[in-house]
Amino acid sequence: MGLTPEDMSELIAFRHELHRFPEISNEEEHTAQRVVDFLANTNPGNVITNLGGYGVALVYDGDEPGPTILFRSELDALPIEEVSQIPHRSTVAGKSHMCGHDGHTAILAALARQFGRQKPARGKVVLMFQPAEETGNGAAGVVSDPRYDDIRPDFAFSLHNLPGTPLGHVRLKPGVVNCASRGMRITLEGKTAHSSMPETGISPMWAIATLMPALVGLGSGSFNDDEFSMITVTHASMGEPVFGIAPGHAELRITLRTRLDERMAALCADAEAMAQEAASRNGLTAAFDYHEIFVASINAPEAVEHLRTALDAEGISHDEAELPMRASEDFGTFGHGAKSAMLFLGAGTDHPQLHNPDYDFPDDLIEIGTRIFMRTARNLVG
């Protein structure tokens, strides 16, 4: 049984409600509860809450043995002030769903409605409403939760909407689709001094000034090369915002990016060595820490074929263009224990880009995304 007009009206209203009340990564308590409340009447065999944070997993069991398949959406919004005047615009200052996670969640809610009416014939279907995708710790928290062992999938699927691509057209390919990345914070410590006598202190000025271009220069290789690496300087600070004190402290934040996880360790080592050498040369100490760690997202060929079969059956156009992407996605973590694949669903060629302050998820994609995933599920578990 497919979605009725009443279903679609209620799913769109649900998506709009999520949009009005956004919660950023690791704060999705009320968003998770809205999901649980909205889908309570779909009668899942099991509901797991607070999974890896505020994650929610709804499990629909078949009567016969079979594979476990997982579909993932994200719960978190972004710390961006929405500028649009849509009726369902964010009611929370400085926070908004500018990546479409509200729409992805509505797609999984549509699956829940259909599995509530007709459960899988075999195996089990897990609908994973994941927290904290934007900070990279959500998927890692889910798979490290001991309760994940009870729902560990054979196949994992996800999608992300993609502005700049025709509405409803799909980008999909096997292999790398999203880069590995992580944030690195470099802290340099010296000694403050009176600004009239800077020679009596130890300033990080020269070190931080030379490090920024030098670290960027560590990037190498073409993006189409597995040896590709890239460093982006995202923030720098030094001393206090005053005129009487020569600085004794500085921080530099950079993002390291590689196509493959194996290349990341070497890039981190090179960046640390360069920063340590600059610190020593200038009489400073250096310290390092890492944040927002994303592994590479790699689509398994067998999982991709299941999605392609569903796309062809539903008459949805697809190709491999524009993949892989430099951007990161923490869905790659699920691929370390399952055959996983993510597809990218076109949001329109002229649609505002992800993370733009005037972005809004196209409601027309709820029905399209649901058809793709539902066909994939029925092919695998009936």
C-alpha positions as CSV (number, residue, x, y, z in Angstrom):
1,M,0.0,0.0,0.0
2,G,1.4,3.4,-1.0
3,L,1.0,6.8,0.5
4,T,-2.4,8.4,0.4
5,P,-3.1,12.1,-0.1
6,E,-3.9,12.3,3.6
7,D,-0.5,10.7,4.4
8,M,1.3,13.2,2.2
9,S,-0.5,16.1,3.8
10,E,0.4,14.9,7.3
11,L,4.0,14.1,6.4
12,I,4.5,17.5,4.9
13,A,2.9,19.1,8.1
14,F,5.3,17.0,10.2
15,R,8.3,18.2,8.1
16,H,7.2,21.8,8.6
17,E,6.8,21.2,12.4
18,L,10.4,19.9,12.5
19,H,11.5,22.9,10.5
20,R,9.9,25.4,12.9
21,F,11.6,23.9,15.9
22,P,15.2,23.1,15.0
23,E,17.7,21.6,17.4
24,I,21.4,21.5,16.6
25,S,23.8,18.6,16.9
26,N,23.7,16.8,20.3
27,E,20.7,18.8,21.4
28,E,17.9,16.9,19.5
29,E,15.9,15.8,22.5
30,H,12.6,17.3,21.5
31,T,13.0,16.5,17.8
32,A,13.5,12.8,18.8
33,Q,10.4,12.9,20.9
34,R,8.4,14.4,18.0
35,V,9.5,11.4,15.8
36,V,8.5,8.9,18.5
37,D,5.1,10.6,19.0
38,F,4.3,11.0,15.3
39,L,5.1,7.3,14.5
40,A,3.7,5.6,17.7
41,N,0.6,4.3,15.8
42,T,2.9,2.5,13.2
43,N,3.4,-0.2,15.8
44,P,7.1,-1.0,15.4
45,G,8.2,-4.2,17.1
46,N,10.8,-2.3,19.0
47,V,11.6,1.4,19.7
48,I,15.1,2.3,20.9
49,T,15.6,5.8,22.2
50,N,18.6,7.8,23.3
51,L,20.7,5.7,20.9
52,G,24.2,7.2,20.7
53,G,22.8,10.4,22.1
54,Y,19.2,11.3,21.1
55,G,19.0,8.8,18.3
56,V,15.8,6.8,17.7
57,A,15.5,3.4,16.0
58,L,12.2,1.9,15.0
59,V,12.3,-1.8,14.2
60,Y,9.8,-3.6,12.0
61,D,10.2,-7.4,12.1
62,G,9.2,-9.9,9.4
63,D,7.9,-13.4,10.2
64,E,10.6,-15.3,8.2
65,P,14.4,-15.2,8.5
66,G,16.1,-12.7,6.3
67,P,18.5,-9.7,6.2
68,T,18.4,-6.7,8.4
69,I,18.3,-3.5,6.4
70,L,18.7,0.0,7.9
71,F,17.6,3.3,6.5
72,R,19.1,6.4,8.1
73,S,18.0,10.0,8.4
74,E,19.4,12.8,10.5
75,L,17.7,14.8,13.3
76,D,20.0,17.8,13.7
77,A,19.7,21.3,12.4
78,L,22.4,24.0,12.0
79,P,23.5,27.1,13.9
80,I,22.4,29.4,11.0
81,E,19.9,32.2,11.2
82,E,17.1,31.6,8.6
83,V,16.3,34.6,6.4
84,S,13.4,33.3,4.4
85,Q,9.8,34.3,5.2
86,I,8.2,30.9,4.5
87,P,5.2,30.2,6.8
88,H,7.0,27.3,8.6
89,R,10.3,29.2,9.1
90,S,12.4,28.6,12.2
91,T,11.1,29.9,15.5
92,V,14.5,29.5,17.1
93,A,16.9,32.4,16.8
94,G,20.2,31.4,15.2
95,K,19.1,27.8,14.4
96,S,17.5,26.3,11.3
97,H,17.1,23.3,9.1
98,M,19.4,24.5,6.3
99,C,20.5,21.1,5.2
100,G,17.2,19.3,4.7
101,H,17.4,16.9,7.6
102,D,13.8,17.6,8.4
103,G,12.9,16.3,4.9
104,H,15.1,13.2,5.2
105,T,13.3,12.5,8.5
106,A,9.9,12.9,6.9
107,I,10.9,10.3,4.2
108,L,11.8,7.8,6.9
109,A,8.5,8.6,8.7
110,A,6.7,7.8,5.4
111,L,8.5,4.4,5.4
112,A,7.3,3.8,9.0
113,R,3.7,4.4,8.0
114,Q,3.9,1.9,5.2
115,F,5.7,-0.8,7.3
116,G,3.1,-0.2,10.0
117,R,0.4,-1.2,7.5
118,Q,2.4,-4.1,5.9
119,K,5.4,-5.3,7.8
120,P,8.3,-6.9,6.0
121,A,7.8,-10.6,5.0
122,R,11.3,-11.6,6.3
123,G,14.2,-10.2,8.1
124,K,13.8,-6.8,9.7
125,V,13.8,-3.1,8.7
126,V,15.4,-0.6,11.0
127,L,14.6,3.1,10.6
128,M,17.5,5.0,12.2
129,F,16.8,8.6,13.1
130,Q,20.4,9.6,13.8
131,P,21.6,12.6,15.9
132,A,24.6,14.8,15.4
133,E,25.5,14.3,11.7
134,E,26.8,17.8,11.3
135,T,29.5,17.4,14.0
136,G,30.5,13.9,12.9
137,N,29.9,12.2,16.2
138,G,26.4,11.0,15.6
139,A,26.9,7.8,13.6
140,A,30.0,6.9,15.7
141,G,27.9,7.2,18.9
142,V,25.1,5.1,17.4
143,V,27.3,2.2,16.3
144,S,29.3,2.2,19.6
145,D,26.1,2.0,21.7
146,P,25.8,-1.6,23.0
147,R,22.2,-1.7,21.9
148,Y,23.2,-1.3,18.3
149,D,24.3,-4.9,18.2
150,D,20.6,-5.9,18.3
151,I,19.9,-4.0,15.1
152,R,23.3,-4.3,13.3
153,P,22.3,-4.3,9.6
154,D,23.5,-6.4,6.6
155,F,22.6,-3.4,4.4
156,A,22.5,0.3,5.2
157,F,21.0,3.0,3.0
158,S,20.7,6.8,3.2
159,L,20.1,9.8,0.9
160,H,20.9,13.4,0.9
161,N,19.1,16.1,-1.1
162,L,21.4,17.9,-3.6
163,P,20.6,21.4,-4.8
164,G,22.0,22.2,-8.3
165,T,20.8,18.8,-9.6
166,P,17.4,18.6,-11.4
167,L,14.5,17.9,-9.0
168,G,14.1,14.2,-8.4
169,H,17.2,13.1,-10.5
170,V,19.6,10.9,-8.6
171,R,23.4,10.8,-8.4
172,L,24.7,7.4,-7.4
173,K,27.9,5.5,-7.9
174,P,30.0,2.7,-6.2
175,G,33.2,3.6,-4.3
176,V,34.1,6.8,-2.6
177,V,31.3,9.4,-2.5
178,N,32.3,11.7,0.4
179,C,35.8,12.5,1.7
180,A,37.2,11.8,5.1
181,S,37.8,15.0,7.1
182,R,38.6,16.3,10.5
183,G,39.1,19.5,12.3
184,M,42.5,20.1,13.9
185,R,43.2,22.8,16.5
186,I,46.8,24.0,16.9
187,T,47.5,25.9,20.1
188,L,50.7,27.9,20.4
189,E,52.0,29.2,23.8
190,G,54.7,31.8,24.4
191,K,54.8,34.7,26.8
192,T,53.0,38.0,26.8
193,A,54.9,41.3,27.0
194,H,54.2,45.1,27.1
195,S,53.5,46.2,23.6
196,S,56.3,48.8,23.9
197,M,58.8,46.0,24.7
198,P,57.8,43.0,22.6
199,E,61.3,41.6,22.8
200,T,60.8,40.7,26.4
201,G,58.0,38.2,25.5
202,I,57.7,35.3,23.2
203,S,55.1,36.1,20.5
204,P,53.4,33.5,18.3
205,M,53.0,36.1,15.5
206,W,55.7,34.8,13.1
207,A,54.8,31.2,13.7
208,I,51.1,31.6,13.0
209,A,51.7,33.9,10.0
210,T,54.0,31.4,8.3
211,L,52.0,28.3,9.3
212,M,48.8,29.3,7.5
213,P,50.1,29.2,3.9
214,A,52.6,26.4,4.7
215,L,49.8,24.1,6.0
216,V,47.7,24.8,3.0
217,G,50.7,23.9,0.9
218,L,50.6,20.4,2.3
219,G,47.6,19.5,0.2
220,S,48.5,17.4,-2.8
221,G,47.2,15.4,-5.7
222,S,44.2,15.7,-8.0
223,F,40.8,15.2,-6.5
224,N,40.4,12.2,-8.8
225,D,43.5,10.7,-7.2
226,D,43.3,8.4,-4.1
227,E,46.4,10.3,-2.8
228,F,44.4,13.6,-2.8
229,S,44.7,15.7,0.4
230,M,43.6,19.2,1.2
231,I,44.0,21.6,4.2
232,T,41.7,24.6,4.7
233,V,42.4,27.3,7.3
234,T,39.1,28.1,9.0
235,H,40.0,30.2,11.9
236,A,43.0,32.0,13.5
237,S,43.3,34.0,16.7
238,M,46.2,35.6,18.6
239,G,46.5,37.5,21.9
240,E,43.8,39.8,23.3
241,P,41.9,42.4,21.4
242,V,43.8,45.3,23.1
243,F,46.7,47.6,22.2
244,G,49.0,47.3,25.3
245,I,49.8,43.6,25.3
246,A,52.1,41.8,22.9
247,P,50.5,38.3,22.4
248,G,51.7,35.1,24.1
249,H,49.0,32.7,22.9
250,A,47.5,31.8,19.5
251,E,45.1,29.2,18.1
252,L,44.8,28.0,14.5
253,R,42.0,25.8,13.3
254,I,42.3,23.9,10.1
255,T,40.2,21.2,8.3
256,L,42.1,18.3,6.8
257,R,40.5,16.4,4.0
258,T,41.4,13.2,2.1
259,R,39.6,10.8,-0.3
260,L,40.6,7.8,1.7
261,D,40.9,7.1,5.5
262,E,44.3,5.6,5.0
263,R,45.7,9.0,3.7
264,M,44.4,10.9,6.7
265,A,46.9,9.6,9.3
266,A,49.8,10.8,7.2
267,L,48.3,14.2,6.6
268,C,47.8,14.7,10.3
269,A,51.3,13.6,11.0
270,D,52.7,16.1,8.4
271,A,50.6,18.9,9.8
272,E,51.7,18.3,13.4
273,A,55.3,18.1,12.4
274,M,55.1,21.3,10.5
275,A,53.4,23.1,13.4
276,Q,55.9,21.7,16.0
277,E,58.8,22.8,13.9
278,A,57.4,26.3,13.6
279,A,56.8,26.5,17.3
280,S,60.3,25.3,18.2
281,R,61.9,27.8,15.8
282,N,60.1,30.6,17.6
283,G,60.5,29.5,21.2
284,L,56.9,28.3,21.6
285,T,55.2,25.2,22.7
286,A,52.6,23.5,20.5
287,A,49.6,21.3,21.3
288,F,47.1,19.6,19.1
289,D,43.5,18.3,19.3
290,Y,41.0,17.0,16.8
291,H,37.3,17.6,16.3
292,E,34.4,16.6,14.0
293,I,36.0,13.5,12.7
294,F,34.4,12.0,9.6
295,V,35.5,8.8,7.9
296,A,35.2,8.5,4.1
297,S,31.8,7.4,2.8
298,I,32.3,4.5,0.4
299,N,29.4,2.9,-1.4
300,A,29.5,-0.8,-1.6
301,P,28.8,-2.1,-5.1
302,E,26.1,-4.6,-4.0
303,A,24.2,-2.0,-2.1
304,V,24.5,0.4,-5.0
305,E,23.0,-2.3,-7.3
306,H,20.0,-2.7,-5.0
307,L,19.4,1.1,-5.2
308,R,19.8,1.1,-9.0
309,T,17.3,-1.7,-9.4
310,A,14.8,0.3,-7.3
311,L,15.4,3.5,-9.3
312,D,14.9,1.7,-12.6
313,A,11.7,0.0,-11.4
314,E,10.4,3.4,-10.2
315,G,11.4,5.2,-13.5
316,I,13.7,7.6,-11.7
317,S,16.6,8.9,-13.7
318,H,20.1,8.5,-12.3
319,D,23.8,8.9,-13.2
320,E,27.2,9.0,-11.6
321,A,27.9,12.7,-12.3
322,E,29.5,15.1,-9.7
323,L,30.6,12.2,-7.5
324,P,32.6,11.9,-5.3
325,M,32.2,15.1,-3.3
326,R,34.8,16.9,-1.3
327,A,32.2,17.4,1.5
328,S,32.1,14.8,4.3
329,E,29.2,12.7,5.6
330,D,29.2,10.6,8.8
331,F,27.0,7.9,7.1
332,G,30.4,6.3,6.1
333,T,30.6,4.9,9.7
334,F,27.7,2.5,9.0
335,G,29.7,1.1,6.1
336,H,32.3,-0.3,8.4
337,G,29.9,-3.0,9.5
338,A,27.4,-3.3,6.7
339,K,27.1,-3.0,2.9
340,S,26.1,0.6,2.7
341,A,25.2,3.1,0.0
342,M,24.1,6.7,-0.1
343,L,22.4,8.4,-3.0
344,F,22.0,12.1,-3.7
345,L,18.5,13.3,-4.7
346,G,18.2,16.4,-6.8
347,A,16.6,19.4,-5.1
348,G,16.4,21.5,-8.3
349,T,18.9,23.3,-10.5
350,D,18.1,26.7,-9.1
351,H,17.4,25.7,-5.5
352,P,19.4,27.5,-2.8
353,Q,22.4,25.6,-1.8
354,L,22.8,23.5,1.4
355,H,23.7,25.6,4.5
356,N,22.5,28.8,2.7
357,P,20.3,30.9,5.1
358,D,17.4,30.8,2.6
359,Y,17.4,27.1,1.9
360,D,14.3,24.9,2.5
361,F,13.8,21.2,1.7
362,P,11.5,20.7,-1.3
363,D,8.4,18.8,-0.1
364,D,8.1,17.1,-3.5
365,L,11.1,15.0,-2.6
366,I,9.3,13.3,0.3
367,E,7.3,11.1,-2.1
368,I,10.2,10.5,-4.5
369,G,12.6,9.5,-1.7
370,T,10.0,7.2,-0.1
371,R,9.4,5.4,-3.4
372,I,13.1,4.7,-3.8
373,F,13.6,3.3,-0.3
374,M,10.3,1.4,-0.2
375,R,11.1,-0.3,-3.4
376,T,14.6,-1.2,-2.2
377,A,13.2,-2.6,1.0
378,R,10.4,-4.7,-0.6
379,N,13.0,-6.1,-3.0
380,L,15.2,-7.2,-0.1
381,V,12.7,-8.2,2.6
382,G,9.3,-8.4,0.9
